């Protein structure tokens, strides 16, 4: 007879879940056995549950549904950061939180935690199975809620329940991946057309909610000669085949998109929940369209808000939009963007020096050599900056990162999920030395499954983004420097091919060789310039004052060399301000 664990595995398999990311143990062991008994699902034995949750997040983003698991107590707690990642990224993920036997509940039993309380803030559904009669309906409901709400669903599974005899109930076992078409009313479409037709200078700013509407966005921008900016998460989707794109704004963005928005009469916010309100004008007419009405107006002063998916909303309004011939505003913004891209290349042309290789040069080299459908995973911090500014769409590239949760150490774990989901595609992880250090043990997972991930370590011997944050606040960058191990040696000890790069002239050849190794993992430890900064498109007087104060404090402490290196490394940024 099937037990509850076997029944759950059957429900997950029917929902399209292909693998479980977990560290097995005690209360999870019957579920582990059921996965292997099924023979069609894969148990991915990660070294740390957080890595499993990050990997499942990437798989959910790429595949549409994924699952991770953790056993009693510490297994649950280790999952939490990665589960928050899925929750913040808004991807459908199921978490199996196995726990102690039901008859031990409330006794402060060994490793006892309360999954209901623990996962409450990072899930849309969170329930505990205590009887076999609950299993079929509860698991189906959890999966359906995760899919429909694009969020995390958690199932608590006590160890004694998992080995009980399964009970078939007269309830649904199927889950449904629906794609409803949601658009504003005819009256709202007409008013939207009026806003567009009455404005002289328009900028479209697109978020990840607009990624399926790329064709309609290009059509609208060409019909009204409007520049198109985008958020980081939307970059590669909106950039594809888009002659009117002008880059990003925000902390990692460029001056061109920032200026276009501030010089417009009308800004159309399309499928974006862009969080940095300081980069959005407060004295312009703003129309926001989003499929989730609760997001309207929470980031900026919106004059008109509409609920609808961007693809079908733009399809509906396009026939009512008047074509225009004046291209002056668009041409000015495209010229500004061209200048920004030209300025970015100055950091590529100046490739750096020994143990101070310019990270922009490294990112650009990878951009040029990576495949047209590569999947890029970016660590939070400076790696995001270099990916945002130098990785561009070629054909069907994908870029994932911890763009909402902002966690360190996400790139390498997410690369595991990406490589398992798409073994036919090139997977490249941009890892900071700080991020990689956090979850270094799961290099062993990459080797165990021989995942051909290319790990690029931007080894600047510092917490680079934190260093910049402290400097613009007028603080000395204390406790940001790192004494790192030899990452290449560690990788080699785990059986992974590895390179150490200290000279700029070595970068091209090593990256070419590594990307050519299509059937094995490779780690490249690149010693990048620790003083390379990343200035946002808007620099306030207080930030400039803070940077000056920080440099003065360093000089007064006798750190003249660091101040001089910082100035030399960033004179192009400073010159462009």
PyMOL commands that set and color helices and strands:
alter all, ss='L'
color gray80, all
select helices_A, chain A and resi 4-14+26-38+49-63+74-89+102-104+115-118+120-122+132-149+159-162+186-198+208-224+235-239+255-262+277-279+293-295+310-318+328-349+359-369+382-390+410-421+433-438+440-448+464-472+487-493+504-516+541-556+560-569+571-576
alter helices_A, ss='H'
color red, helices_A
select strands_A, chain A and resi 19-22+42-45+66-70+93-99+125-129+152-158+202-206+227-230+245-248+266-270+285-290+304-307+352-353+356-357+375-378+398-401+427-432+454-459+497-501+522-527
alter strands_A, ss='S'
color yellow, strands_A
deselect
rebuild
show_as cartoon
